[in-house]
Amino acid sequence: MATKAMYLSVTNQSILSSPATTKSLQVRSFTVRCSTGAASTGVPVSAPWKVSDARLVLEDGSIWKAKSFGASGTQVGEVVFNTSLTGYQEILTDPSYAGQFVLMTNPHIGNTGVNIDDEESIKCFLAGLVIRSLSISTSNWRCTESLSDYLSKRNIMGIYDVDTRAITRRLREDGSLIGVLSTEKSKTDEELLEMSRTWDIVGVDLISSVSCKKPYEWVGKTDMEWDFNSNKRHGNTFHVVAYDFGIKHNILRRLASYGCKVTVVPSTWPASETLKMKPDGVLFSNGPGDPSAVPYAVETVKGIIGKVPVFGICMGHQLLGQALGGKTYKMKFGHHGGNHPVRNLRNGSVEISAQNHNYAVDPESLPNGVEVTHVNLNDGSCAGLAFPRQKLMSLQYHPEASPGPHDSDLVFDDFMELMKREKAST
């Protein structure tokens, strides 16, 4: 692109319209002279702003030009949209997003930067971030670095200046789509399209890649300035074994804040070894992907339910459903965001919840005695289960809500009561 320098010279002239005029009219005349500068030498001059240098190619054949930030390269993943207004750092570090590109429907992302306190795990697990507008400045007092620098250091791709509203409408109409993000000019659109059509996330075990490798003790509680329901604590200390299918730090913090000693174990940890620890309760955590792709986890759940109180969250909820003999299915575009209304069928209240899942339990497939306790009010899907005879409870969404509302936090208290009753009965 040729650049042109423009020079202005200004001359003031006084003009009298008539002899009777008492005031003169000032006229400013401009002389414009242009210079082609470097263009006259044939040297290419780059634009002073960033131009499109990335593509998002979806399996339906659509191609979306965008600008890149973060890492460069080519990455494939399932595209889902998240309706949260904030909390992008917690989303980046939520292991449940492994294998997915997260498209934020909120158009302005990055203005609060990132900080170490908002991490939900030890690394970023999502495949990439898709946003409309990338903030050029950060202004939050807790910020330690920009979003772009953060993604670059963690080798995560991001794109911006793309029509996220149009892509969201497409995902709502056609369902979640496989896409390919690329900054490599050497790859043709046809090659990227072929990649998107030959890769699949269904049936893939994503849990094993996000789970811890050996057991460890969790001791951190929710920081006091962020704590809530702090006056509702139990005198007894319960030992909870938490299965790490991609567990978020704030789930562990909430358990610790409710007075629990927490032992975190890998997804492949045998049920027999867990029972040897004589826990007061077992938590099956959130995690990414298809619950049908991890039959070993279902067998572990089967080996524990009925023996000690159990609580399932998200993936844990789905695994409990399968372990009880029910079926799970892939949703059209899933639930991702911090503003999903859920009705508690036991007391009739409505909770605003934080959700992140692409699969759901089919309540019609569950055996007699299993109670559906919560229902998603957007689509009527099963959002919670209870089976008193087997001492179990579960939620499809995230009661720790980081980011999100705290309406559902008291479900941790329900889990404490479940363990308390069991302890009293034995």
C-alpha positions in Angstrom: 0.0 0.0 0.0 1.4 3.4 -1.0 1.6 6.1 1.6 1.0 9.7 0.9 2.1 12.7 2.9 -0.2 15.7 2.8 1.0 19.3 3.3 -1.4 22.1 4.1 -0.8 25.8 3.7 -3.4 28.3 5.0 -4.0 31.8 3.8 -6.4 34.2 5.4 -8.1 36.8 3.1 -10.4 39.6 4.0 -13.3 40.2 1.6 -15.7 43.1 1.8 -19.1 42.3 0.4 -20.0 45.9 -0.2 -18.9 49.4 0.8 -21.6 49.4 3.4 -20.3 46.2 5.1 -18.9 47.0 8.5 -17.5 43.5 9.2 -15.1 41.6 6.9 -15.7 38.0 6.0 -12.6 35.8 6.7 -12.0 33.1 4.1 -9.5 30.3 4.7 -8.0 28.9 1.5 -6.1 25.6 1.6 -3.3 24.4 -0.7 -2.9 20.6 -0.7 0.3 19.0 -1.9 0.7 15.2 -1.8 3.9 13.1 -1.8 4.0 9.4 -2.6 7.0 8.9 -0.3 8.3 5.3 -0.3 5.8 4.2 -2.9 7.8 6.1 -5.6 10.8 3.8 -4.9 8.8 0.6 -5.2 9.4 -0.4 -1.6 6.2 -1.9 -0.1 4.9 -0.1 3.0 2.9 -2.0 5.6 -0.4 -0.7 6.9 -0.2 1.0 10.3 -2.9 -1.3 11.6 -3.2 -5.1 11.9 -4.8 -6.8 8.9 -6.6 -10.1 8.7 -4.0 -12.9 9.1 -6.1 -15.8 10.3 -8.9 -18.0 9.2 -11.6 -20.0 11.0 -12.9 -22.7 8.6 -16.0 -24.6 9.7 -17.0 -28.0 8.6 -20.1 -26.6 6.9 -17.8 -24.9 4.4 -17.9 -21.4 5.7 -14.7 -19.4 6.0 -14.3 -16.5 8.5 -11.4 -14.1 8.1 -10.0 -12.7 11.3 -7.0 -11.2 13.1 -4.9 -13.4 15.3 -3.6 -12.9 18.8 -1.8 -15.3 21.1 -0.1 -18.3 19.5 0.2 -18.9 15.8 -0.2 -22.1 13.8 -3.1 -24.4 13.0 -5.5 -26.0 15.5 -8.6 -28.1 15.1 -11.5 -28.2 17.7 -15.2 -28.1 18.3 -16.7 -24.6 18.2 -19.1 -23.7 21.1 -20.4 -20.3 22.2 -20.3 -19.0 25.8 -22.8 -16.4 26.9 -20.9 -15.2 30.0 -20.3 -11.5 30.2 -17.0 -11.9 32.1 -14.7 -14.6 33.5 -12.8 -15.4 30.4 -9.7 -16.4 32.4 -11.7 -19.0 34.4 -13.1 -20.2 31.1 -9.6 -20.5 29.6 -8.4 -22.6 32.5 -11.5 -24.8 32.8 -10.4 -28.3 31.8 -14.0 -29.1 30.6 -13.2 -27.0 27.5 -10.5 -29.4 26.3 -10.8 -30.0 22.5 -13.0 -26.9 22.0 -12.8 -23.4 20.6 -14.8 -21.1 22.8 -16.6 -18.2 21.1 -17.6 -15.4 23.5 -20.9 -13.8 22.7 -20.0 -10.8 24.8 -18.3 -8.6 22.2 -15.6 -6.9 24.3 -13.0 -9.2 25.8 -9.6 -8.5 27.5 -10.1 -5.2 29.3 -9.5 -6.8 32.8 -6.4 -8.6 31.7 -5.4 -11.7 33.6 -4.1 -12.5 37.1 -2.9 -15.6 39.0 -5.8 -15.6 41.4 -8.4 -16.4 38.8 -6.9 -19.7 37.5 -9.2 -22.7 37.6 -6.4 -25.2 36.9 -2.6 -25.3 36.3 -2.9 -24.6 32.6 -5.1 -23.7 29.6 -6.9 -26.7 28.1 -9.2 -25.2 25.4 -8.1 -25.3 21.8 -8.7 -21.6 21.0 -10.6 -18.4 21.8 -12.8 -16.6 19.4 -13.9 -13.0 20.2 -15.4 -9.9 18.4 -13.3 -7.1 19.9 -9.9 -7.4 21.7 -9.3 -4.7 24.2 -6.2 -2.7 23.5 -5.7 -1.8 27.2 -6.2 -3.3 30.6 -7.5 -1.4 33.6 -8.3 -3.8 36.4 -6.3 -3.3 39.6 -5.6 -7.1 39.8 -4.2 -7.3 36.3 -0.6 -8.7 35.9 -0.5 -9.1 32.1 -2.6 -8.8 29.0 -4.8 -11.5 27.5 -2.7 -11.6 24.3 0.6 -12.1 26.2 -1.1 -14.7 28.4 -2.2 -16.8 25.5 1.1 -16.5 23.7 3.0 -17.8 26.7 0.6 -20.8 26.9 0.6 -21.5 23.2 -3.2 -20.9 22.8 -4.6 -19.5 19.6 -7.0 -16.6 19.6 -8.8 -14.6 16.9 -10.7 -11.3 16.9 -12.5 -8.9 14.5 -14.7 -11.8 13.4 -18.6 -11.7 13.3 -19.3 -13.7 16.4 -23.0 -13.0 16.3 -23.3 -14.6 12.8 -21.3 -17.6 13.9 -23.4 -18.0 17.1 -26.6 -17.9 15.0 -25.1 -20.7 12.8 -24.2 -22.8 15.8 -27.7 -22.4 17.2 -29.3 -23.4 13.9 -26.9 -26.2 12.9 -25.5 -27.3 16.3 -21.8 -27.3 17.4 -19.4 -27.5 14.5 -15.9 -28.7 14.1 -13.6 -25.9 13.0 -9.9 -25.2 12.1 -8.1 -22.1 13.2 -5.0 -21.3 11.2 -2.5 -18.4 10.7 -0.5 -20.4 8.1 -0.8 -19.0 4.6 0.7 -22.1 3.1 -2.5 -24.1 4.0 -5.3 -23.8 1.5 -8.9 -23.3 2.5 -9.6 -26.8 1.0 -7.0 -28.4 3.2 -8.4 -26.7 6.3 -11.9 -27.8 5.4 -10.7 -31.4 5.0 -9.2 -31.2 8.4 -12.5 -30.1 10.0 -14.4 -32.8 8.3 -12.1 -35.7 9.2 -11.7 -34.8 12.9 -14.3 -35.7 15.5 -14.7 -35.1 19.3 -17.4 -37.7 19.9 -16.2 -40.9 21.4 -12.8 -39.5 22.4 -11.5 -39.9 25.9 -10.5 -36.3 26.9 -10.6 -37.0 30.6 -7.3 -38.8 30.8 -5.4 -35.9 29.3 -6.7 -33.4 31.9 -6.7 -35.5 35.1 -3.9 -35.5 37.7 -1.4 -38.3 37.6 -1.3 -39.2 41.3 -3.3 -38.5 44.4 -2.7 -35.3 46.4 -4.3 -33.4 49.3 -6.1 -30.1 48.6 -5.9 -27.5 51.5 -6.8 -24.1 50.0 -10.1 -22.5 50.9 -12.1 -19.7 49.2 -10.4 -16.4 49.9 -12.4 -14.5 52.6 -13.0 -11.5 50.3 -14.7 -13.8 47.8 -16.4 -16.1 50.3 -20.2 -16.4 50.7 -22.4 -18.5 52.9 -19.5 -18.4 55.4 -21.8 -18.6 58.4 -23.1 -22.0 57.3 -20.4 -24.4 58.5 -20.4 -27.8 60.0 -18.6 -28.8 63.2 -17.7 -32.2 61.8 -14.8 -32.6 59.5 -15.6 -34.9 56.6 -13.0 -36.7 54.5 -14.0 -36.3 50.8 -12.2 -38.2 47.9 -12.6 -36.1 44.8 -12.2 -37.8 41.4 -10.3 -35.5 39.0 -12.0 -35.8 35.7 -11.0 -32.2 35.0 -11.8 -30.6 38.4 -11.9 -26.9 38.9 -10.0 -25.3 41.7 -13.0 -23.5 43.0 -14.9 -26.8 43.5 -12.1 -27.9 45.8 -12.0 -24.6 47.5 -15.7 -24.7 48.3 -15.4 -28.3 49.8 -12.5 -27.1 52.0 -14.5 -24.0 53.0 -17.3 -26.2 54.1 -14.9 -28.0 56.5 -13.8 -31.0 54.4 -10.5 -32.7 54.2 -10.1 -33.3 50.5 -8.0 -36.0 48.7 -7.9 -35.6 44.9 -7.3 -38.8 42.9 -6.8 -39.5 39.2 -9.6 -40.5 36.9 -8.3 -44.0 36.7 -8.0 -44.5 40.5 -9.7 -47.9 41.3 -12.9 -47.8 43.4 -11.3 -50.4 45.7 -8.5 -48.1 46.6 -10.9 -45.2 47.3 -13.0 -47.4 49.7 -9.8 -48.4 51.5 -9.4 -44.7 52.4 -12.7 -44.9 54.3 -14.0 -41.5 53.0 -17.1 -39.9 54.4 -18.1 -39.0 50.8 -16.9 -39.1 47.2 -17.2 -36.3 44.6 -17.1 -37.0 40.9 -16.0 -33.8 39.2 -16.7 -31.9 36.0 -14.7 -32.8 32.9 -14.6 -32.6 29.1 -16.1 -34.6 26.3 -18.3 -37.6 25.9 -19.1 -39.7 29.0 -19.7 -42.7 26.8 -16.0 -42.6 25.8 -14.8 -43.3 29.3 -16.3 -46.7 30.3 -13.6 -47.2 32.9 -14.9 -44.1 34.8 -18.5 -45.5 34.7 -17.2 -48.8 36.2 -15.5 -46.8 39.0 -18.7 -45.0 39.8 -20.6 -48.3 39.9 -18.1 -49.7 42.4 -18.6 -46.7 44.8 -22.3 -45.8 44.7 -24.4 -47.3 47.5 -21.3 -47.7 49.7 -20.7 -44.1 50.7 -22.5 -40.8 49.9 -21.6 -39.4 46.5 -22.0 -36.1 44.7 -21.6 -35.7 40.9 -21.0 -32.4 39.1 -21.4 -32.0 35.4 -19.4 -34.9 33.9 -19.8 -36.6 37.3 -23.5 -36.2 37.0 -23.5 -37.8 33.5 -21.3 -40.7 34.8 -23.7 -41.3 37.7 -26.6 -41.4 35.2 -24.8 -44.1 33.1 -23.8 -46.0 36.2 -27.4 -46.2 37.3 -28.4 -47.7 33.9 -29.4 -44.5 32.2 -28.3 -43.1 28.9 -26.6 -39.8 27.9 -26.9 -37.9 24.6 -25.1 -35.2 22.8 -27.0 -31.9 22.8 -27.4 -29.7 19.8 -25.1 -26.9 21.0 -24.9 -27.6 24.7 -25.0 -25.1 27.6 -22.1 -22.7 28.1 -22.5 -19.6 30.2 -23.2 -18.1 33.6 -26.9 -17.2 33.1 -28.9 -20.4 32.7 -32.1 -20.6 34.7 -32.7 -23.9 36.6 -35.8 -24.9 38.6 -35.3 -26.8 41.8 -38.2 -29.2 41.7 -38.0 -30.0 45.4 -38.7 -26.5 46.7 -39.9 -24.7 43.5 -37.1 -22.1 43.5 -35.3 -20.9 40.4 -31.5 -20.6 40.4 -29.4 -18.8 37.9 -26.6 -21.2 37.2 -23.2 -21.5 35.5 -23.0 -24.3 33.0 -20.5 -25.9 30.6 -21.5 -29.2 28.9 -22.4 -30.7 25.6 -24.0 -33.9 26.9 -27.1 -34.6 29.1 -28.7 -37.5 30.9 -32.0 -38.8 29.4 -34.3 -38.9 32.4 -36.7 -41.4 30.7 -33.9 -44.0 30.7 -33.3 -43.9 34.5 -34.6 -46.7 36.7 -37.3 -46.4 39.3 -36.3 -44.6 42.5 -34.1 -42.0 40.8 -35.5 -38.6 41.2 -35.0 -35.7 38.8 -34.4 -32.8 41.2 -33.5 -29.9 38.8 -34.6 -29.0 35.3 -33.1 -26.5 32.9 -35.8 -23.9 32.1 -34.4 -23.1 28.7 -34.9 -26.5 27.2 -36.3 -28.8 29.9 -33.2 -31.0 30.1 -32.3 -32.9 33.3 -30.1 -30.7 35.5 -30.0 -32.7 38.7 -30.6 -36.2 40.2 -31.0 -37.8 43.6 -31.3 -41.4 44.6 -31.8 -41.5 48.4 -31.5 -45.3 48.7 -28.1 -45.2 47.0 -27.0 -42.0 49.0 -26.3 -40.0 45.9 -27.0 -36.6 44.4 -25.8 -34.7 41.3 -26.0 -31.5 39.3 -25.5 -31.0 35.6 -24.1 -27.5 36.2 -21.4 -25.8 38.4 -22.5 -24.9 41.9 -19.1 -23.2 42.6 -20.0 -20.8 39.8 -16.6 -19.4 38.9 -17.4 -17.3 37.0 -21.1 -16.9 37.7 -23.8 -16.5 40.3 -23.8 -18.2 43.7 -27.4 -19.2 43.8 -26.5 -22.9 43.9 -23.7 -22.9 46.4 -25.9 -24.3 49.1 -25.9 -27.7 47.3 -22.5 -28.2 49.0 -24.4 -27.9 52.3 -26.8 -30.6 51.0 -23.7 -32.9 50.4 -22.5 -32.1 54.0 -25.9 -33.1 55.4 -25.9 -36.3 53.3 -22.5 -37.3 54.8 -23.6 -36.2 58.3 -26.7 -38.5 58.2 -24.6 -41.4 56.9 -22.1 -40.9 59.7 -24.8 -40.7 62.3 -26.4 -43.9 61.0 -23.2 -45.9 61.3 
